[in-house]
Amino acid sequence: MSPWSKVSAGILFFLLGLGYLYRPGLIERINTFLRDVVLNDAHIALERRKWGVFFLLLSVLFLYMGYAALYRAP
């Protein structure tokens, strides 16, 4: 994991922590949205092939980018 991704994750978790402390209603609305739309069992069952292909293509992209970065000519 690169240093910039660690810093980005740290900022994200910091903002999430502040949200839980100062804006719990916003966090509850985000949680409700994620539960109803993204993590909906009926939605996942109906759209599983599309999501599967999407994640496979995403993995190929990241594997190619990682391979290219490892074996880049100096």
C-alpha positions in Angstrom: 0.0 0.0 0.0 1.5 3.3 -1.1 2.0 6.2 1.4 -0.6 8.3 -0.4 -3.3 5.6 -0.1 -2.6 5.3 3.6 -2.9 9.1 4.1 -6.1 9.0 2.1 -7.5 6.2 4.2 -6.5 8.1 7.3 -8.3 11.2 6.2 -11.4 9.2 5.2 -11.6 7.5 8.6 -10.9 10.8 10.4 -13.9 12.4 8.6 -16.0 9.3 9.3 -15.1 9.6 13.0 -16.0 13.3 13.0 -19.3 12.5 11.3 -20.2 9.9 14.0 -19.4 12.5 16.7 -20.9 15.6 15.3 -23.4 14.6 12.6 -24.9 11.2 13.6 -28.1 11.8 11.5 -26.0 12.1 8.3 -24.2 8.8 9.1 -27.5 7.1 9.8 -28.9 8.3 6.4 -25.8 7.1 4.6 -26.1 3.7 6.4 -29.8 3.5 5.4 -29.0 4.3 1.8 -26.2 1.7 1.7 -28.4 -0.9 3.3 -31.4 -0.3 1.0 -29.6 0.3 -2.3 -26.1 -1.3 -2.2 -26.5 -4.2 0.2 -30.1 -5.1 -0.8 -30.3 -8.9 -1.1 -32.9 -8.7 -3.9 -30.8 -6.2 -5.9 -27.6 -8.3 -5.4 -29.4 -11.5 -6.6 -30.8 -9.8 -9.7 -27.6 -7.9 -10.6 -25.0 -10.5 -9.6 -23.7 -11.1 -13.2 -23.2 -7.4 -13.9 -21.4 -6.9 -10.6 -19.3 -10.0 -11.2 -18.2 -8.8 -14.6 -17.5 -5.3 -13.3 -15.3 -6.6 -10.5 -13.4 -9.0 -12.8 -12.7 -6.2 -15.2 -11.6 -4.0 -12.4 -9.3 -6.7 -11.1 -7.7 -7.1 -14.6 -7.2 -3.3 -14.7 -5.5 -3.2 -11.3 -3.4 -6.3 -12.1 -2.2 -4.8 -15.4 -1.4 -1.5 -13.7 0.5 -3.3 -10.9 2.4 -5.5 -13.4 3.3 -2.5 -15.5 4.6 -0.6 -12.5 6.7 -3.5 -11.2 8.4 -4.2 -14.6 8.7 -0.7 -15.9 12.0 0.1 -17.6 14.1 2.4 -15.5 
